[in-house]
Amino acid sequence: MKRLVVVLLAAGGLAWWWRSRSSGNADTWSTPTGSEPTPYEPPKLGGDVDPELLAILACPLDKQPVTRQGNYLVCGECQRHYPIRDGIPVMLIDEALTPEQAAAAPI
Ligand SMILES: [Zn+2]
């Protein structure tokens, strides 16, 4: 089961890489003539998460279990909100909402 978590972390890193690549240097990507450029669609918040997966996930900061609240996984200890994007929990501290941010943003 540990391998699954590693894969998820890798997926989160990949999403970050993709986002940082697609923002900014859009002009360096030449589109072939005659074809429409594919608009970039950011992953949607939410989606179904496997309950088995949910059971083994933990907050990367304090290793406490997380519970689902709307489109987020919320740590029982630090109350950080980890977003679920297209059914994939993004367990990255940088991507998480702090309790203050979560209170300001509707879930
Ligand atoms: Zn936590």
Residues whose N, C-alpha, C, O or C-beta is under 5 A from the ligand:
A	BS01	ZN	C59 L61 D62 C75 E77 C78 Q79
